[in-house]
Each structure stands twice: as C-alpha cells, then as structure tokens.
Amino acid sequence: MNFYVEKKVLDLGLKIKFVIIEGMDNHRASSFLNKKDELLNEIINDYKDLNIDEDKILSGFHKIHENGEISKRKNTPASENLIRGLIERNSFYSINPIVDIYNIISIKSKLCLGAHDMDKVSGNVTLRFHNGSETFIPVGDGTIHKVKLNEYSYIDDNNDILCRLEVRQVEKTKVTEDSKNVFYIVEGNMETSDEYLEEICNKIISVTTNDLGGSGYIKEAIII
C-alpha cells in the first residue's frame, strides 16, 4: 500500500505522516489501557486550565480550514473533539484496544490521529481535494453523503473516502476487535514540528506493538 498526498493540501499548512502496524491481536489485554483511568486523570489535571480556543496546536487545525475556506460549523478536528469530551464528561468512551490506545495518544499529543483496517482498503490511499465523484459513508451511518469540493479527504483506489478532513472516519475501514493490520494517519499543522510528528508515530508503534503484538513502521507519503 502506498500513500499519496496532494501538495495543494499541504500548502494549507497541514503536516502528515503515516504508520503501518501489521499482525496485531486486538483481543489481547493491554497493559497501557490497564492504566487508562490513571492516564486520563493525569490528562484532565494537565488540561484543567487549557483554553482550547487559544491552544496553538488545536487552533492550528482551524487555521488550516480557514486557509481552505472550509466551514468551521460541524468540522471540529478529531483531537479537539476528544479533548472537549474528556473535559466535559470526565470520562472516555472505550471502543477496542487499538482505537483506545491511539485515542489516548491523540488526546495527550493534541494531534489528529486516525486508524483504518488495511484489509478493507481498496488499493492505495490518496489525500486530495474532492472532485465530486467520491463515495462518503460516515461511520455509524449507512447512507451516502455529499462532500464539498473545497474539502479534502483520504480516498482509496475505489474512490471511497476513508476519512473526511480530520473530522469523520467511515464505516468501510473502521477498526474492529478482529482487525489485525492497520494504517494510522498522524496529522499535525504549522504549529507542530516534523520531529514531534515522528515522536508520536514512534509512540503509537511502541505502545501498540508492546501490548497487542505485531510490527510497525513509518511509511512516507509520495507528494503529487
């Protein structure tokens, strides 16, 4: 599987890396998640004075949307959405080990992360602006939704959207308990260094493979 990224998307200020982890057992107990409550309590304490609207990393994703004239309404970036939910409810919605691990890392790092079952992807993945022909079926929703031409998505060779912006993933490639081979999207912005993105990529690999087995690596994108 190759990853292609349209330069016009990067020109908005987005930074992107991809991680592949293969051979995981998503039914295994996770020592990382055994400390989930402790980790989340630490994050809640760290974020007690956080001004989400003024945080440089979180507001950086909105700046990308502003640069692309993308509506702010209903387009809350994934990491901000997770952080707001944690702060408002003092709780975390558990899904399965693979997803829970990367969601906690996303909350702590403030980067927008996503995971997709590689065995359900058709061919390669391209991050590009929409042309209007794409199929978008959001996770938990069985209907096709229209997408706007000034927005970008991660799209496979079957022209199926896998993740719209850094906002909404889809039903096709959602990670389940039976998922073994996964690719991760690791998104930053003009406020995050390349070194920071690589650090978080390596964190995903080390924590996930230590608990769930398998092997992982960073897969560089091909700019088009």
Secondary structure, DSSP 8 states (H G I E B T S, - for coil): --EEE-HHHHTTT-EEEEEEEES--TTS--HHHHTHHHHHHHHHHHTTT--TTT-HHHHHHHHHHHHTT---TT---HHHHHHHHHHHHS------HHHHHHHHHHHHH--EEEEEEGGG--S-EEEEE--S--B--BTT--S-----TT-EEEEETTSBEEEETTTEEBSTT---TT---EEEEEEE-TTS-HHHHHHHHHHHHHHHHHHH--EEEEE--EE-
